[in-house]
Amino acid sequence: MKRTILLLIIICSLGFIKNTSAQKKKTSESSNLTIEERVEELMQQMTLEEKIGQMCQYVAIEHIRETKKRMKGKSLIEDDQAGMYPGMSIQELKQLVIDGKIGSFLHVKDAKEANELQELAMQSRLKIPLLIGIDAIHGHALIEGSTVFPTQLSLSSSWDNDLLYRVAKATAKEVRATGMHWTFSPNVDVARDPRWGRCGETFGEDPFMVSQMGVAFTKGYQGNFGSQNILACAKHFIAGSEPINGTNASPMDASLHQLRTTWFPPYQAQVKAGVYTFMAAHNELNGVPCHGNSFLLTDILRNEWGFEGFVVSDWMDIERLYQTQKVVPNQQEAVKMSVQAGMDMHMHGPDFLQPLQKLVKTGEVDQSRIDDACRKILKAKFLVGLFDQPFSDIEKAQKILFNQEHKDLALESSRKSIILLENKDQLLPLDNPKSILVTGPNANNHRLLGDWTLPQPEENITTIYEGIKEVFNTADVKFIDSGESLLNPVKNTTIVAQEAENYDAVVVVVGSNSLRYERQEKTCGENVDRATLNLLGNQLELIQAIYQANKQVIVVLVNGRPLATPWIKEHIPAIIEAWEPGSMGGKAVAEILAGVVNPSGKLTMTIPRSVGQVTYTYNHKPMNFFHKYVDQPTSPLWEFGHGLSYTSFQYKDLHIKNEKLQPKEDVILSAEVYNTGTVDGDEIVQVYIRDDYSTVTRPVKELVAYQRVSLKAGTSKTVTFKIPYNQLGFYNQNMEYVVEPGSFTIMVGGSSDKSKQLVETINIINK
């Protein structure tokens, strides 16, 4: 009898265990539970090691294999940019996934590898899927066969927030199709130093514009977190884009007033827009590395702004706390400093889990900090639907990458972003030329793709020479290779100049090279900073030689940062700033040369005359140029907001609805914009304010609104703006945000340069 009872107890117990396990699995997958409830159900089952495992990110297997092929010897071991784990085999890395000690990967090659990694995760005890991140900065360009959109600086030159939203949405579809769920974008650094190689990753120099466009990107990426959406990441928090010597990751000192006026607004806007992840900056801020800065990661980001997502470190920057910045003596102390400051995920590698686990067990880091980080990472995985479907459809991915809709969007983006800087004697558009010579180091290669791209199929990319040949299909279009190296140029300028003599037009394509896979020739992009801003190599010499032979010269700039080219501005009749216009950029440039497309892009970074003018921004303080330079003009080469058209625009009837503004009352203004030329075109209407007198000095002008307007030739449109009352404010001496009584000047026009475009000012009394 006892034996029978015992057997029944065992059977019941086994049934209970089985039912409980089934119930746990059911509840973790149940659509009846909220995401928060599903997260908590998982948290209750996880060990400390598994929770920290979710905070660990590694580079993927194929990336390691390809790195081993590319790099050898000492550089393979010492170069932390290579993403290598010396002493760890591929099988050991796979086992970490199976053991639940890795929660995220980056640098995954394609959908096939993504699925293989998720298969490993499905072998783990709790079957928690992997969150896979990628640097999809301007399209999914690190994946072969994807659509490469213009770089962020290029896109910002369109002044079209809706366009940027659509680009981000298309990028999200391609990222998701390849089994990835998270992009390290948008970069909402405010670019104020063109020596810095990463200007091309930004939306320019104005905090308001960077805020607006960054939000458009994040909303396009994340949407409502459906099956075609991805997590966005606001980076790099903070102030790394005005480095002390122009080089990436160098120190930055900034007052609290400057932080709140210039650097914080784009990031605060990201939090309001619901961005789910943040990335800390490489640099130190006022002597404290951003990766260990609790003022930034906790006091401001979480406590003041209410950020609810998670923070990821940048590449190996926790390690740099002791290796380079020397604020702690070893890796364990670096992990402690960073995690306590508010870091939630380590990019990348093995030197994180064990030190952090030890710190928790010794009581130096409270486990609540681990629980908080893990909880947010798990929530991210639920938000993007990973628990419901961790795998991607490889065949479907091929149909989404570089599809016709995305190609059309890439072409539209390029058309709207390219800037006509100069057009003396209306050389452009070219009127049925019989012959065109195309030359220059950037004329017939993939440098128009920009940084954060890997090699793309030749058939997917239209170079500038190819675009000109396609669009000017009735002309004799010839290409001469002038040599592609910018650092070690071949001196063949005389030969090219002799050939140029008899052509109706000569297009010379110059600039910089941001392609990371051309490592030895890279002159721009991440970690490629400069002490000068001139054209490198013999590019200027080439242009000068051609100009001596043929005055019908068009210079096209393909570059990732502003370049100081005063001789070119003075002499060359037509200059086009193409920035890095992406997959379809060559066709877009050709269409503008032909007049098929009327150029409409405008600068979002001031272009200086020389490196000596750095830092030069349009929104400088009143005393910036109280005294003038002795050796060159004080004015920039081209001002913020500048850009020409094949038509002309005129502004009239600036009207302010309420000249006497009451507290909390918005400013309502309108202006009539006329297309006074003979060509249809788009104008970018820009609104600036000036607080005429304030208790703290304010910029000479500040952008507060902009709108892209399409106008048929000979027509006009009334453009209306509503400027929120709070946008007139600033931080006073007590660091209080106030709108002070007094007069404001309102400026409306097609540029920040009052002498050229801004047509009228009016005083607003705020009492």
C-alpha positions in Angstrom: 0.0 0.0 0.0 2.8 2.4 1.0 4.5 1.4 -2.2 1.4 2.3 -4.3 1.0 5.6 -2.6 4.7 6.5 -3.1 4.3 5.6 -6.8 1.3 7.8 -7.1 3.2 10.7 -5.5 6.1 10.3 -7.9 3.7 10.2 -10.9 1.8 13.2 -9.7 5.1 15.0 -9.0 6.4 14.3 -12.5 3.1 15.5 -13.9 3.2 18.6 -11.8 6.8 19.3 -13.0 5.8 18.7 -16.6 2.7 20.8 -16.3 4.6 23.6 -14.6 7.3 23.6 -17.3 4.7 23.6 -20.0 2.9 26.4 -18.2 6.1 28.4 -18.0 6.7 28.0 -21.7 3.1 28.8 -22.4 3.1 32.0 -20.3 6.3 33.2 -21.8 4.8 32.9 -25.3 1.2 33.8 -24.4 -0.2 36.8 -26.3 -2.6 37.3 -23.4 0.2 38.7 -21.2 1.6 42.1 -21.5 5.3 42.4 -22.6 6.1 43.5 -19.0 4.5 40.3 -17.6 6.3 38.1 -20.1 9.6 39.8 -19.2 9.0 39.2 -15.5 8.1 35.6 -16.1 11.4 35.1 -17.7 13.3 37.1 -15.1 12.1 34.7 -12.4 13.7 31.8 -14.2 17.1 33.3 -14.9 20.3 32.9 -13.0 22.6 35.8 -12.4 24.9 34.5 -15.1 22.1 34.3 -17.6 21.0 37.9 -16.8 24.5 39.2 -17.3 24.7 37.1 -20.4 21.9 39.3 -21.9 24.2 42.3 -21.3 27.0 40.7 -23.4 27.4 41.4 -27.1 29.9 39.8 -29.4 31.0 40.1 -33.0 29.7 37.3 -35.2 31.5 34.2 -36.4 31.9 35.0 -40.1 33.3 38.4 -39.2 36.0 36.7 -37.1 36.8 34.3 -39.9 37.1 37.1 -42.5 39.2 39.2 -40.1 41.6 36.3 -39.8 42.0 36.2 -43.6 42.5 39.9 -43.8 44.9 40.5 -40.9 47.9 38.6 -39.8 50.4 38.5 -36.9 50.7 41.3 -34.4 48.0 43.4 -35.8 45.5 40.5 -35.6 46.1 40.3 -31.8 46.5 44.0 -30.9 44.0 45.8 -33.2 40.8 45.9 -31.2 39.0 47.3 -34.2 39.4 43.9 -35.8 36.9 42.3 -33.5 39.0 39.3 -32.6 39.0 37.1 -29.5 42.5 35.6 -29.2 42.5 32.3 -27.4 38.8 31.6 -28.1 37.9 29.1 -30.8 34.7 29.4 -32.9 33.3 26.4 -31.1 33.9 28.0 -27.7 32.1 31.1 -29.0 29.1 28.9 -30.1 29.1 27.2 -26.7 28.7 30.6 -25.0 25.5 31.2 -26.9 24.2 27.7 -26.0 25.1 28.4 -22.4 23.0 31.6 -22.4 26.1 33.8 -21.9 25.6 36.0 -25.0 22.5 38.1 -25.6 23.5 40.0 -28.7 25.6 40.0 -31.8 26.8 42.6 -34.3 28.7 42.3 -37.6 26.5 39.4 -38.7 27.1 38.7 -42.4 23.6 37.9 -43.7 20.2 36.2 -43.0 21.8 32.8 -43.2 24.3 33.5 -40.5 21.6 35.3 -38.4 19.5 32.1 -38.5 22.4 29.9 -37.6 23.1 32.0 -34.5 19.5 31.9 -33.5 19.6 28.1 -33.9 22.3 28.1 -31.3 20.2 30.3 -29.0 17.3 27.9 -29.3 19.6 25.3 -27.7 20.0 27.4 -24.6 18.1 26.5 -21.4 15.6 29.3 -21.7 15.7 29.7 -25.5 16.0 33.4 -25.3 16.7 34.7 -28.9 19.6 36.9 -29.8 19.3 40.6 -30.5 21.3 41.3 -33.6 22.6 44.9 -34.3 24.1 46.4 -37.4 25.6 49.8 -38.4 22.8 50.6 -40.9 23.7 54.3 -41.0 22.4 55.3 -44.4 20.8 52.1 -45.6 21.8 48.6 -44.9 25.1 49.2 -46.6 27.2 46.7 -44.7 25.2 43.9 -46.3 26.0 43.0 -49.9 23.2 43.8 -52.3 21.4 46.3 -50.1 20.2 49.8 -51.0 22.7 52.5 -50.1 21.0 55.8 -49.5 22.9 59.1 -49.3 24.8 59.6 -46.1 23.1 61.5 -43.3 24.8 64.8 -44.1 23.7 64.4 -47.7 20.1 63.6 -46.6 20.0 66.6 -44.3 20.8 68.8 -47.3 17.3 68.0 -48.6 15.7 69.8 -45.6 12.9 67.2 -45.9 11.9 65.4 -42.7 9.4 63.2 -44.5 12.0 62.0 -46.9 14.3 61.0 -44.0 11.4 59.2 -42.3 10.8 57.2 -45.5 14.5 56.4 -45.9 14.7 55.1 -42.4 11.5 53.0 -42.9 12.9 51.4 -46.0 16.2 50.7 -44.2 14.3 49.0 -41.4 12.7 46.7 -43.9 16.0 45.6 -45.4 17.6 45.2 -41.9 14.8 43.1 -40.7 14.7 41.0 -43.8 18.3 39.9 -43.1 17.5 38.7 -39.6 18.7 41.8 -37.8 16.7 43.9 -35.4 18.7 47.0 -34.3 20.6 49.8 -36.0 23.2 51.9 -34.4 21.5 55.0 -35.8 20.6 57.9 -35.8 23.8 59.8 -35.1 22.5 63.0 -33.6 25.8 64.6 -32.8 25.9 68.3 -33.8 28.8 68.6 -36.3 30.7 71.7 -35.5 34.3 70.8 -36.6 34.8 69.7 -40.2 38.3 68.3 -39.3 36.3 65.5 -37.6 36.0 62.6 -40.0 32.5 61.6 -39.0 30.7 64.8 -40.2 29.1 62.7 -43.0 27.3 60.6 -40.3 25.5 63.6 -38.9 22.6 65.9 -39.9 24.8 69.0 -39.7 25.6 71.9 -37.4 22.2 73.1 -36.1 20.8 71.6 -32.9 17.2 72.3 -34.0 17.6 70.6 -37.4 19.5 67.7 -36.0 16.7 67.2 -33.5 14.0 67.2 -36.2 15.8 64.9 -38.5 17.0 62.5 -35.8 13.4 62.1 -34.7 12.3 61.4 -38.3 14.9 58.7 -38.5 13.9 57.1 -35.2 10.2 57.1 -36.1 11.0 55.6 -39.4 13.1 52.8 -37.9 10.9 51.9 -34.9 7.4 52.7 -36.0 5.1 50.7 -33.7 7.6 47.9 -33.5 6.0 45.7 -36.1 7.6 42.8 -38.0 9.3 45.3 -40.4 10.6 47.7 -37.7 13.8 47.8 -35.8 15.3 49.4 -32.7 16.9 52.8 -33.2 20.0 53.9 -31.2 20.7 57.6 -30.4 24.5 58.2 -30.5 27.1 59.2 -29.4 26.1 60.6 -26.0 27.6 63.2 -25.9 29.6 66.1 -27.5 32.2 64.1 -29.4 31.6 66.1 -32.6 33.5 69.1 -31.5 36.7 67.4 -30.3 39.4 69.5 -28.8 41.8 68.9 -31.7 39.4 67.7 -34.4 40.2 64.0 -33.9 37.6 61.3 -33.0 37.4 60.4 -29.3 39.7 63.3 -28.2 38.6 65.1 -25.0 35.7 67.6 -24.9 35.2 70.4 -22.3 31.8 72.0 -22.2 29.9 74.2 -19.8 26.5 73.1 -18.5 25.1 76.1 -20.5 26.6 74.8 -23.7 25.5 71.3 -23.0 21.9 72.4 -22.5 21.9 74.8 -25.5 23.8 72.8 -28.2 24.4 69.2 -27.3 21.5 68.0 -25.2 18.5 69.1 -27.4 18.8 66.4 -30.1 19.2 63.6 -27.5 16.3 64.9 -25.4 14.2 65.0 -28.5 15.1 61.3 -29.1 13.8 60.4 -25.6 10.6 62.2 -26.3 10.3 60.3 -29.6 10.6 57.0 -27.8 14.0 55.9 -29.0 14.7 52.6 -27.3 18.5 52.5 -27.1 21.4 55.0 -26.5 25.1 54.6 -27.2 27.7 56.4 -25.1 30.4 58.5 -26.7 34.1 57.6 -27.0 35.2 60.8 -25.5 35.5 62.2 -22.1 33.4 65.2 -21.0 34.9 67.7 -18.6 37.5 65.0 -17.5 35.0 62.2 -17.0 34.7 59.5 -19.7 31.2 59.3 -21.1 31.3 55.5 -20.6 31.6 56.0 -16.9 29.6 59.2 -16.5 26.7 58.8 -14.1 25.8 62.5 -14.6 25.0 61.7 -18.3 23.8 58.1 -18.2 21.7 58.3 -15.0 21.1 61.9 -13.8 20.3 63.4 -17.1 19.2 60.5 -19.3 17.1 58.5 -16.9 16.2 60.7 -14.0 15.7 64.0 -15.7 14.5 62.9 -19.2 12.8 59.7 -18.2 14.6 57.4 -20.7 13.2 53.8 -20.4 15.4 51.9 -22.8 18.9 50.6 -22.5 22.4 52.0 -23.1 25.0 50.2 -25.1 28.7 50.9 -25.0 30.6 51.8 -28.1 33.3 49.5 -29.5 35.6 48.5 -26.6 35.2 51.8 -24.8 34.7 50.2 -21.4 38.1 48.7 -21.8 39.5 52.1 -22.7 38.5 53.4 -19.3 41.7 51.7 -18.0 43.7 51.1 -21.1 43.7 54.6 -22.5 41.8 57.1 -20.3 43.4 55.7 -17.1 40.6 56.5 -14.7 40.6 53.0 -13.3 43.5 50.4 -12.9 41.9 47.3 -14.5 39.1 45.8 -16.4 37.0 44.8 -13.4 37.1 48.4 -12.1 36.2 49.6 -15.6 33.2 47.4 -15.7 32.2 48.5 -12.2 32.5 52.2 -13.1 30.5 51.8 -16.4 27.7 49.6 -15.1 27.2 51.7 -12.0 27.1 54.8 -14.1 24.2 53.3 -16.1 25.7 51.1 -18.9 23.4 48.2 -19.8 25.3 46.3 -22.6 28.9 45.7 -23.4 30.1 46.0 -27.0 31.9 43.6 -27.3 33.7 40.5 -26.2 34.5 38.2 -23.3 35.9 40.6 -20.6 32.6 41.6 -19.1 30.5 38.7 -17.8 33.0 37.3 -15.3 34.1 40.6 -13.9 30.6 41.8 -13.5 29.4 38.5 -11.9 32.3 38.8 -9.4 31.4 42.4 -8.6 27.8 41.4 -7.8 28.8 38.5 -5.6 31.2 40.7 -3.6 28.5 43.3 -3.2 30.3 46.0 -5.1 27.6 46.2 -7.7 24.0 45.7 -6.6 22.1 43.0 -8.4 19.2 45.4 -8.9 21.4 47.2 -11.5 21.8 43.9 -13.4 18.1 43.1 -13.2 17.2 46.6 -14.5 19.6 46.2 -17.5 18.4 42.6 -18.3 14.8 43.6 -18.0 15.2 46.3 -20.6 17.1 44.1 -23.0 14.5 41.4 -22.8 11.7 43.9 -23.3 13.5 45.1 -26.5 13.4 41.5 -27.8 9.7 41.2 -27.1 9.1 44.6 -28.8 10.6 43.5 -32.1 8.8 40.1 -31.9 11.9 38.0 -31.5 10.2 35.5 -29.1 7.5 34.9 -31.6 9.7 34.7 -34.7 13.5 34.7 -34.2 14.2 33.4 -37.8 14.2 35.2 -41.1 13.0 34.1 -44.5 16.1 34.0 -46.7 14.2 33.9 -50.0 12.0 36.8 -48.9 15.2 38.8 -48.0 16.4 38.7 -51.6 13.1 40.2 -52.8 13.3 43.1 -50.3 17.0 44.1 -50.7 17.5 46.8 -53.4 13.9 46.4 -54.7 12.5 48.9 -57.1 10.7 50.9 -54.5 13.9 51.4 -52.6 15.9 52.2 -55.7 13.4 54.9 -56.6 13.6 56.3 -53.1 17.4 56.3 -53.2 17.2 58.3 -56.5 14.7 60.7 -55.0 16.9 61.2 -52.0 20.0 62.0 -54.2 18.1 64.4 -56.4 16.8 66.4 -53.4 20.1 66.4 -51.5 22.6 67.6 -54.2 23.6 71.2 -53.9 24.4 73.7 -56.7 27.1 75.9 -55.0 28.1 78.1 -57.9 26.7 78.7 -61.4 28.5 81.6 -63.0 27.1 82.8 -66.4 24.5 80.0 -66.1 26.9 77.3 -67.4 24.4 74.8 -66.0 22.3 73.1 -67.1 24.3 72.0 -70.1 22.5 72.8 -73.3 22.7 69.7 -75.6 26.5 69.4 -75.5 28.1 67.4 -78.3 31.0 66.2 -76.2 31.7 65.8 -72.5 34.9 64.8 -70.8 34.6 63.1 -67.4 37.6 62.8 -65.2 38.8 63.1 -61.6 39.6 60.5 -58.9 36.0 60.1 -57.8 34.4 60.0 -61.2 34.1 56.3 -61.9 34.2 54.4 -58.6 32.1 53.6 -55.6 33.3 56.4 -53.3 29.9 58.1 -53.7 28.6 55.4 -51.3 30.4 56.9 -48.3 31.4 55.4 -45.0 29.7 52.4 -43.3 29.5 50.5 -46.6 31.0 47.3 -47.8 31.5 46.3 -51.4 28.3 46.3 -53.4 27.5 44.6 -56.7 28.7 46.7 -59.7 25.3 46.5 -61.3 23.7 48.2 -58.2 25.8 51.3 -58.3 25.7 54.1 -60.9 28.9 56.0 -60.9 29.0 59.7 -61.9 30.6 58.8 -65.3 28.0 56.1 -65.9 25.2 58.5 -65.0 26.5 61.1 -67.4 26.8 58.6 -70.1 23.3 57.4 -69.5 21.6 60.8 -69.3 23.6 62.5 -72.1 23.1 59.5 -74.5 23.3 61.6 -77.6 26.7 63.2 -76.7 30.2 61.9 -77.1 30.9 61.1 -73.4 34.5 60.1 -72.7 36.2 59.1 -69.4 39.9 59.6 -68.7 41.4 58.0 -65.6 43.3 60.7 -63.9 44.4 58.3 -61.1 42.2 57.4 -58.1 44.7 57.7 -55.3 44.2 60.8 -53.1 47.2 60.2 -50.9 49.7 58.9 -53.6 48.5 60.5 -56.8 50.0 59.8 -60.2 51.2 63.1 -61.8 49.3 62.9 -65.1 47.5 66.2 -65.0 49.1 67.5 -68.2 47.9 64.6 -70.2 44.3 65.0 -69.0 44.5 68.8 -69.6 45.6 68.3 -73.2 42.7 65.9 -73.8 40.2 68.4 -72.2 40.9 71.2 -74.6 38.3 70.4 -77.3 35.3 69.3 -75.3 32.1 71.3 -74.9 32.2 70.6 -71.1 34.6 69.0 -68.7 33.2 67.4 -65.5 35.9 66.9 -62.8 34.9 64.8 -59.9 37.1 65.3 -56.8 36.7 65.2 -53.0 37.5 62.5 -50.4 37.3 58.8 -49.9 35.3 57.4 -47.0 35.2 53.7 -48.1 36.3 51.6 -45.1 37.2 48.7 -47.3 39.8 50.9 -49.1 41.6 51.2 -45.8 45.0 52.5 -47.1 43.3 55.1 -49.2 40.6 56.3 -46.8 40.7 60.1 -46.2 37.4 60.7 -44.5 35.0 58.8 -42.2 35.3 57.2 -38.8 38.7 57.7 -37.2 40.0 59.5 -40.3 40.4 63.1 -39.1 42.4 65.9 -40.7 44.6 68.9 -39.8 43.7 70.6 -43.1 40.6 71.0 -45.2 42.1 71.4 -48.6 41.8 68.9 -51.5 44.4 66.2 -50.9 47.0 65.1 -53.4 47.1 66.7 -56.9 43.3 67.3 -57.2 43.6 71.1 -57.2 46.5 70.9 -59.6 44.4 68.7 -61.9 41.5 71.2 -61.9 43.8 74.2 -62.5 45.5 72.4 -65.5 42.1 71.5 -67.0 40.8 75.1 -66.5 43.8 76.5 -68.3 42.9 74.3 -71.3 39.1 74.7 -71.2 37.1 77.2 -69.2 33.8 75.2 -69.4 34.7 73.2 -66.2 32.2 71.8 -63.8 33.6 70.6 -60.5 31.6 67.9 -58.6 32.5 67.3 -55.0 32.0 63.8 -53.6 33.1 64.1 -50.0 32.1 63.4 -46.4 33.1 66.6 -44.8 33.2 70.3 -45.8 36.3 71.1 -47.9 37.9 74.5 -48.1 38.3 75.3 -51.8 38.6 79.1 -52.3 40.5 78.9 -55.6 37.8 76.7 -57.0 35.0 79.1 -55.9 36.8 82.1 -57.4 37.6 80.5 -60.8 35.4 77.5 -61.7 32.1 78.6 -63.2 30.0 75.7 -61.9 30.4 73.7 -58.6 28.2 70.9 -57.4 28.3 69.6 -53.8 27.1 66.0 -54.1 28.4 64.9 -50.7 28.1 61.1 -50.8 24.9 60.5 -52.7 24.6 56.7 -52.5 23.7 53.9 -55.0 21.8 56.1 -57.5 24.0 59.2 -56.9 25.7 59.1 -60.3 22.4 59.3 -62.2 21.1 62.1 -59.9 24.2 64.2 -60.6 23.9 63.7 -64.3 20.2 64.7 -64.3 21.1 67.9 -62.5 23.9 68.6 -65.1 21.3 68.1 -67.8 18.5 70.1 -66.2 16.3 67.1 -66.0 16.2 67.8 -62.3 16.4 71.3 -60.9 18.9 71.3 -57.9 17.3 72.1 -54.6 19.6 71.0 -51.8 21.0 73.5 -49.3 24.0 73.3 -47.0 23.5 72.2 -43.4 27.1 72.8 -42.5 29.0 76.1 -43.0 31.9 75.7 -45.4 34.9 77.6 -44.2 37.6 79.3 -46.4 40.3 77.5 -44.5 41.0 75.3 -41.5 41.9 78.5 -39.6 38.2 79.5 -39.5 37.3 76.4 -37.5 35.0 76.4 -35.6 32.7 78.4 -37.9 28.9 78.0 -37.5 26.2 80.3 -38.6 24.7 80.5 -35.1 27.8 82.1 -33.6 27.8 84.6 -30.8 27.8 88.4 -31.5 31.4 89.0 -30.5 32.8 86.1 -32.7 33.9 88.4 -35.5 34.1 91.7 -33.7 37.7 91.7 -34.9 38.5 90.5 -38.4 41.2 88.2 -39.8 44.2 90.0 -41.3 45.0 87.4 -43.9 41.6 86.4 -45.3 37.9 87.4 -45.3 36.0 86.7 -42.2 33.0 85.4 -44.0 32.7 81.7 -44.8 33.2 80.3 -48.3 29.5 79.2 -48.4 27.0 79.9 -45.6 24.7 77.6 -43.8 21.5 77.2 -45.9 23.1 78.2 -49.2 22.1 76.4 -52.4 21.3 77.7 -55.9 18.5 76.7 -58.3 18.0 77.0 -62.1 15.1 79.3 -61.3 14.8 82.3 -59.0 12.7 82.8 -55.9 11.5 86.0 -54.3 10.0 86.6 -50.8 7.3 89.1 -50.1 4.8 90.1 -47.5 6.3 88.8 -44.3 3.4 88.9 -41.9 3.4 88.4 -38.1 0.0 87.6 -36.8 0.7 88.9 -33.3 3.3 91.6 -33.0 2.6 91.9 -29.3 3.1 88.4 -28.0 1.5 87.3 -24.8 3.1 84.7 -22.5 2.7 81.1 -23.8 1.3 82.4 -27.1 2.8 80.9 -30.3 4.3 83.0 -33.0 2.2 82.7 -36.2 3.9 84.1 -39.3 3.6 83.8 -43.1 5.4 84.9 -46.2 4.7 84.8 -49.9 7.2 82.9 -52.0 7.3 83.5 -55.7 9.0 81.4 -58.4 10.1 84.3 -60.6 12.0 82.2 -63.1 11.0 80.0 -66.1 11.7 76.6 -64.5 9.7 74.6 -61.9 11.6 74.2 -58.7 11.7 73.5 -55.0 12.7 76.2 -52.5 13.6 75.6 -48.9 12.1 78.4 -46.8 14.1 79.0 -43.6 13.0 80.9 -40.5 15.5 82.4 -38.0 15.1 84.4 -34.8 17.3 86.8 -33.0 16.7 87.7 -29.4 17.7 91.4 -29.6 18.6 91.8 -26.0 19.0 89.0 -23.4 20.6 88.6 -20.0 22.9 85.8 -21.4 24.5 86.3 -24.8 22.6 84.4 -27.6 23.5 83.6 -31.2 23.2 86.2 -33.9 20.5 84.0 -35.4 18.9 80.6 -34.6 17.0 78.3 -37.0 13.5 77.7 -35.6 11.6 76.3 -38.7 12.0 75.2 -42.3 9.8 74.0 -45.1 10.4 72.6 -48.5 8.0 74.2 -51.1 7.5 73.1 -54.7 6.5 75.9 -57.1 5.7 75.9 -60.8 7.4 78.6 -62.8 5.6 81.9 -62.4 3.5 80.8 -59.4 3.6 81.7 -55.7 2.6 80.2 -52.4 1.9 81.5 -49.0 4.0 79.6 -46.5 2.8 79.6 -42.9 4.8 78.7 -39.8 3.8 78.3 -36.1 6.8 78.9 -33.8 6.1 77.5 -30.3 6.4 80.2 -27.6 8.9 78.0 -25.7 11.2 78.0 -28.7 12.0 81.6 -28.1 13.6 80.8 -24.8 17.1 80.1 -23.4 18.9 79.1 -20.2 19.7 82.1 -18.1 22.5 82.6 -15.6 20.8 80.4 -13.0 20.3 77.7 -15.6 16.6 78.3 -15.7 14.8 78.0 -19.1 13.1 81.3 -19.6 11.5 83.5 -22.3 12.5 87.0 -21.4 10.3 90.1 -22.3 11.7 92.1 -25.1 12.0 92.3 -28.9 12.8 89.5 -31.3 13.8 89.8 -34.9 12.2 87.3 -37.3 14.1 86.5 -40.5 12.6 84.5 -43.4 14.4 83.5 -46.6 16.3 80.9 -48.5 19.6 81.1 -46.6 21.1 82.1 -43.3 22.9 85.0 -45.1 20.9 88.1 -44.5 22.7 90.1 -47.2 21.6 87.6 -49.8 18.3 86.0 -48.9 16.7 87.2 -45.7 14.2 89.8 -46.7 12.7 91.5 -43.7 12.8 91.7 -39.9 10.1 92.5 -37.4 10.1 93.1 -33.7 7.9 91.1 -31.4 7.2 92.4 -28.0 6.8 89.7 -25.3 5.2 91.0 -22.2 
